[in-house]
């Protein structure tokens, strides 16, 4: 399993560039942000693959297995933080550039396409469930189409990002941010009270953090450039203290931890340019890679011997199949 993380590390260093005396002006442009998202979608793939590996009886006793599993555990939900932060940032940048026209078109251009493409994926999972004789029921399928339930697919992130888009559409514009930001706390509390696992809401504030960052971008970047190392040290220190502090009231600590993590990564990209065509492709194709990666995993795990005897083979075949599905996705994508 450690081979996957080693390969990812090498990929991150491919064409990496460091600005020693200044800062990259384009550190928030799409090529860079897509590359960063590419890193984290591969970590999401790794997380999901480990779930199937553990479930199917693999004995993690090979060299590097403990390092791989501990790395996965240590990262926790931080692997999705930049997806939410960059989404909030990108939406707010579009609102700043296009104004109310962009907001008015969000149901047609953002919310509905995301939901419809997600529902197509759900129906694909239903077909796989039926072929593999996995028990599902009609109510489960209906709720899965909203993201509230699952038929084997990943669902919580899509549900949350749809809620984020809806809040943006209803409550946020270039000048009015307080009410919209408050609504994210309301949604987090609602998900908690509904009994959903903590990962449904413990990173959600990363999205409004991206919105507020965009709104105050010039001031924040100016301050970061002026006191770069002091601010980076402060963020890292606060992050380390919160990370080591185990208690968490209503997942508020983890949400703060997530925002700090996003700030640290963004600030590091001011100096470190991680941008190559491979990672960028993964970032651009984030949606199909995230949504469809469990299908090959489900099919391969139907034969438990594949996983129990060779976890690397399982991960390799799953990744190749997922990439192939993502490449084909353009032919049925709803725009």
C-alpha positions as CSV (number, residue, x, y, z in Angstrom):
1,X,0.0,0.0,0.0
2,X,2.9,2.3,0.7
3,X,3.8,2.2,-3.0
4,X,0.7,4.3,-3.8
5,X,1.8,7.1,-1.4
6,X,5.4,7.0,-2.7
7,X,4.1,7.3,-6.3
8,X,1.9,10.2,-5.3
9,X,4.8,11.9,-3.5
10,X,6.9,11.6,-6.6
11,X,4.1,12.9,-8.8
12,X,3.8,16.0,-6.5
13,X,7.5,16.8,-6.9
14,X,7.3,16.4,-10.7
15,X,7.8,19.9,-12.2
16,X,7.6,21.5,-8.7
17,X,9.0,25.0,-8.5
18,X,9.8,27.2,-5.5
19,X,9.9,30.9,-5.4
20,X,12.7,31.7,-3.0
21,X,12.6,35.5,-3.0
22,X,9.1,36.3,-4.1
23,X,5.6,34.9,-4.6
24,X,3.8,33.3,-7.4
25,X,1.1,35.6,-8.7
26,X,-1.0,32.9,-10.2
27,X,-1.2,30.6,-7.1
28,X,-5.0,30.8,-7.1
29,X,-5.5,30.2,-10.8
30,X,-7.1,27.1,-12.1
31,X,-4.0,25.2,-13.2
32,X,-2.6,25.4,-9.7
33,X,-5.8,24.8,-7.8
34,X,-6.7,21.9,-10.0
35,X,-3.3,20.3,-9.3
36,X,-3.8,20.7,-5.6
37,X,-7.3,19.1,-5.9
38,X,-5.7,16.4,-8.0
39,X,-3.4,15.4,-5.0
40,X,-6.4,15.2,-2.7
41,X,-8.7,13.3,-5.0
42,X,-5.9,10.6,-5.2
43,X,-5.8,10.6,-1.4
44,X,-9.6,10.1,-1.4
45,X,-9.2,7.2,-3.7
46,X,-6.5,5.8,-1.4
47,X,-8.9,6.2,1.6
48,X,-11.8,4.4,-0.2
49,X,-9.5,1.6,-1.4
50,X,-8.3,1.0,2.1
51,X,-11.9,0.6,3.3
52,X,-12.5,-2.2,0.8
53,X,-9.1,-3.7,1.6
54,X,-9.8,-3.8,5.4
55,X,-13.3,-5.0,4.9
56,X,-12.2,-8.0,2.8
57,X,-9.7,-9.5,5.2
58,X,-6.3,-8.2,4.0
59,X,-3.6,-8.6,6.6
60,X,-1.6,-5.4,6.7
61,X,1.8,-7.0,7.5
62,X,3.8,-6.1,4.4
63,X,6.5,-3.4,4.4
64,X,5.1,0.1,4.7
65,X,1.5,-1.0,5.4
66,X,1.5,0.5,8.9
67,X,2.9,3.8,7.5
68,X,0.2,3.9,4.9
69,X,-2.7,3.2,7.3
70,X,-1.4,5.7,9.9
71,X,-1.0,8.4,7.2
72,X,-4.6,7.8,6.1
73,X,-5.8,8.0,9.7
74,X,-3.7,11.1,10.4
75,X,-5.1,13.0,7.4
76,X,-8.7,12.3,8.4
77,X,-11.3,14.6,6.8
78,X,-8.6,17.1,5.9
79,X,-8.4,15.5,2.4
80,X,-11.7,17.1,1.4
81,X,-11.1,20.5,2.8
82,X,-9.5,22.1,-0.3
83,X,-12.4,20.9,-2.4
84,X,-14.8,22.9,-0.3
85,X,-12.5,25.9,0.1
86,X,-11.7,26.2,-3.6
87,X,-15.4,25.8,-4.4
88,X,-16.4,28.6,-2.1
89,X,-13.6,30.7,-3.5
90,X,-14.4,30.0,-7.1
91,X,-18.1,30.8,-6.7
92,X,-17.4,34.1,-4.9
93,X,-14.9,35.0,-7.7
94,X,-17.6,34.4,-10.3
95,X,-20.1,36.5,-8.3
96,X,-17.6,39.3,-8.1
97,X,-17.0,39.2,-11.8
98,X,-20.6,38.5,-13.0
99,X,-22.7,39.8,-10.2
100,X,-26.4,38.9,-9.8
101,X,-26.4,37.3,-13.3
102,X,-24.2,34.5,-12.0
103,X,-26.3,33.9,-8.9
104,X,-29.6,33.9,-10.9
105,X,-28.2,31.2,-13.2
106,X,-26.8,29.0,-10.4
107,X,-29.8,26.6,-10.3
108,X,-29.4,25.9,-14.1
109,X,-25.6,26.1,-14.3
110,X,-24.5,24.6,-11.0
111,X,-27.1,23.0,-8.8
112,X,-29.2,21.0,-11.4
113,X,-26.2,19.7,-13.4
114,X,-24.5,18.5,-10.3
115,X,-27.6,16.7,-9.1
116,X,-28.4,15.2,-12.4
117,X,-24.9,13.9,-13.0
118,X,-24.9,12.5,-9.4
119,X,-28.3,10.8,-10.1
120,X,-26.9,9.1,-13.2
121,X,-24.0,7.8,-11.1
122,X,-26.5,6.5,-8.5
123,X,-28.4,4.6,-11.2
124,X,-25.1,3.0,-12.3
125,X,-24.5,1.9,-8.8
126,X,-28.0,0.4,-8.6
127,X,-27.3,-1.6,-11.7
128,X,-24.0,-2.9,-10.2
129,X,-25.8,-3.7,-6.9
130,X,-28.4,-5.8,-8.8
131,X,-25.6,-7.6,-10.8
132,X,-23.7,-8.4,-7.7
133,X,-26.8,-9.4,-5.8
134,X,-26.4,-6.6,-3.2
135,X,-29.6,-5.9,-1.3
136,X,-31.1,-2.5,-1.8
137,X,-34.7,-1.2,-1.5
138,X,-36.8,1.3,-3.4
139,X,-36.8,3.9,-0.5
140,X,-33.1,3.6,-0.3
141,X,-32.7,4.3,-4.0
142,X,-35.0,7.4,-3.8
143,X,-33.1,8.9,-0.9
144,X,-29.9,8.1,-2.6
145,X,-30.9,10.3,-5.5
146,X,-30.8,13.2,-3.1
147,X,-27.5,12.2,-1.6
148,X,-29.2,11.6,1.8
149,X,-28.6,7.8,1.6
150,X,-26.4,5.6,-0.5
151,X,-26.6,2.4,-2.6
152,X,-22.8,1.9,-2.3
153,X,-21.8,5.2,-3.8
154,X,-20.1,8.1,-2.0
155,X,-22.8,10.6,-1.2
156,X,-22.2,12.9,1.8
157,X,-19.9,15.3,-0.1
158,X,-22.3,15.8,-3.0
159,X,-25.2,16.4,-0.6
160,X,-23.1,19.0,1.3
161,X,-21.8,20.8,-1.8
162,X,-25.4,21.0,-3.2
163,X,-26.5,22.5,0.1
164,X,-23.6,25.0,-0.1
165,X,-24.7,26.0,-3.6
166,X,-28.3,26.4,-2.5
167,X,-27.3,28.6,0.4
168,X,-25.1,30.7,-2.0
169,X,-28.0,31.1,-4.4
170,X,-30.6,32.0,-1.7
171,X,-28.6,34.1,0.8
172,X,-25.3,35.3,-0.6
173,X,-24.3,38.1,-3.0
174,X,-21.3,40.3,-3.3
175,X,-22.4,42.6,-0.5
176,X,-24.4,40.4,1.8
177,X,-22.4,37.6,3.4
178,X,-23.3,37.5,7.1
179,X,-26.7,35.8,6.7
180,X,-25.3,33.3,4.3
181,X,-22.4,32.4,6.5
182,X,-24.7,32.0,9.5
183,X,-26.8,29.5,7.4
184,X,-23.8,27.1,7.2
185,X,-23.8,26.9,11.0
186,X,-27.5,26.1,10.8
187,X,-27.0,23.4,8.2
188,X,-24.1,21.8,10.3
189,X,-26.3,21.8,13.4
190,X,-29.2,20.3,11.4
191,X,-27.0,17.5,10.1
192,X,-25.7,16.8,13.6
193,X,-29.1,16.6,15.1
194,X,-30.3,14.4,12.3
195,X,-27.8,11.8,13.5
196,X,-25.5,11.9,10.5
197,X,-21.8,11.0,11.1
198,X,-19.5,13.9,11.9
199,X,-17.8,13.8,8.5
200,X,-21.0,15.2,7.1
201,X,-20.5,18.5,8.8
202,X,-17.1,18.8,10.4
203,X,-15.5,20.5,7.3
204,X,-18.4,22.4,6.0
205,X,-17.1,25.8,7.2
206,X,-14.3,25.5,4.7
207,X,-16.7,26.5,1.9
208,X,-17.8,29.9,3.5
209,X,-14.1,30.4,4.4
210,X,-13.3,30.3,0.7
211,X,-16.1,32.8,0.0
212,X,-14.8,35.2,2.7
213,X,-11.2,34.7,1.4
214,X,-12.3,35.7,-2.1
215,X,-14.2,38.7,-0.8
216,X,-11.2,40.0,1.1
217,X,-8.5,38.5,-1.2
218,X,-6.5,41.7,-1.8
219,X,-6.3,42.6,1.9
220,X,-5.5,39.0,3.0
221,X,-2.8,38.4,0.3
222,X,-1.2,41.8,1.1
223,X,-1.1,41.0,4.8
224,X,0.3,37.5,4.1
225,X,3.0,38.9,1.8
226,X,4.0,41.5,4.4
227,X,4.2,39.0,7.3
228,X,4.5,35.7,5.4
229,X,6.6,33.6,7.8
230,X,5.1,35.0,11.0
231,X,1.5,34.2,9.8
232,X,2.5,30.8,8.4
233,X,4.1,29.9,11.7
234,X,1.1,31.1,13.6
235,X,-1.3,29.1,11.5
236,X,0.9,26.0,11.8
237,X,1.2,26.4,15.5
238,X,-2.6,26.9,16.0
239,X,-3.3,23.9,13.7
240,X,-0.9,21.7,15.6
241,X,-2.4,22.6,19.0
242,X,-5.9,22.0,17.8
243,X,-4.9,18.8,16.0
244,X,-3.5,17.4,19.3
245,X,-6.4,18.6,21.3
246,X,-8.8,15.6,21.3
247,X,-12.0,17.2,22.6
248,X,-14.4,18.6,20.1
249,X,-17.7,20.3,20.9
250,X,-20.2,19.9,18.0
251,X,-17.2,19.5,15.6
252,X,-16.5,23.2,15.9
253,X,-12.8,22.4,16.6
254,X,-12.5,20.3,13.5
255,X,-14.1,23.0,11.3
256,X,-11.6,25.5,12.6
257,X,-8.8,23.0,12.1
258,X,-10.1,22.5,8.5
259,X,-10.1,26.3,7.8
260,X,-6.5,26.6,9.2
261,X,-5.4,23.7,7.0
262,X,-6.9,25.4,3.9
263,X,-5.1,28.6,4.8
264,X,-1.8,26.8,5.3
265,X,-2.0,25.0,2.0
266,X,-3.0,28.2,0.1
267,X,-0.2,30.2,1.8
268,X,2.3,27.5,0.9
269,X,1.2,27.6,-2.7
270,X,2.3,31.3,-2.7
271,X,5.8,30.0,-2.5
272,X,5.6,26.4,-3.9
273,X,4.1,25.8,-7.3
274,X,2.7,22.3,-7.6
275,X,1.4,22.3,-11.1
276,X,1.8,19.5,-13.7
277,X,-0.5,18.2,-16.4
278,X,-1.1,14.8,-14.6
279,X,-2.3,16.3,-11.3
280,X,-4.2,19.0,-13.2
281,X,-6.1,16.3,-15.1
282,X,-7.1,14.6,-11.9
283,X,-8.3,18.0,-10.5
284,X,-10.3,18.9,-13.6
285,X,-12.0,15.4,-13.5
286,X,-12.6,15.6,-9.8
287,X,-16.4,14.8,-10.1
288,X,-16.3,11.5,-12.1
289,X,-13.2,10.4,-10.2
290,X,-14.9,10.9,-6.9
291,X,-18.3,9.6,-7.8
292,X,-17.4,6.5,-9.9
293,X,-14.3,5.2,-8.1
294,X,-16.2,2.8,-5.9
295,X,-17.7,0.9,-8.9
296,X,-14.5,-0.9,-9.8
297,X,-13.7,-1.4,-6.2
298,X,-17.1,-3.0,-5.6
299,X,-16.7,-5.3,-8.6
300,X,-13.2,-6.4,-7.7
301,X,-14.0,-6.9,-4.0
302,X,-16.7,-9.4,-5.1
303,X,-13.7,-11.8,-5.4
304,X,-12.1,-11.4,-2.0
305,X,-9.0,-13.3,-3.0
306,X,-7.9,-10.4,-5.2
307,X,-7.7,-8.1,-2.2
308,X,-6.5,-10.5,0.4
309,X,-3.6,-11.8,-1.8
310,X,-2.5,-8.5,-3.4
311,X,-3.8,-5.1,-2.2
312,X,-1.5,-3.3,-4.7
313,X,-3.0,-5.1,-7.6
314,X,-6.5,-4.3,-6.4
315,X,-5.6,-0.6,-6.0
316,X,-3.9,-0.5,-9.4
317,X,-6.8,-2.1,-11.3
318,X,-9.3,0.1,-9.5
319,X,-7.4,3.3,-10.3
320,X,-6.9,2.4,-14.0
321,X,-10.6,1.5,-14.3
322,X,-11.6,4.8,-12.5
323,X,-9.4,6.9,-14.8
324,X,-11.0,5.1,-17.8
325,X,-14.5,5.9,-16.5
326,X,-13.5,9.5,-15.9
327,X,-12.2,9.8,-19.5
328,X,-15.5,8.4,-20.8
329,X,-17.6,10.6,-18.5
330,X,-17.7,13.4,-21.1
331,X,-20.0,11.3,-23.3
332,X,-22.9,11.2,-20.7
333,X,-22.1,14.3,-18.7
334,X,-25.1,16.6,-18.3
335,X,-24.0,20.2,-18.8
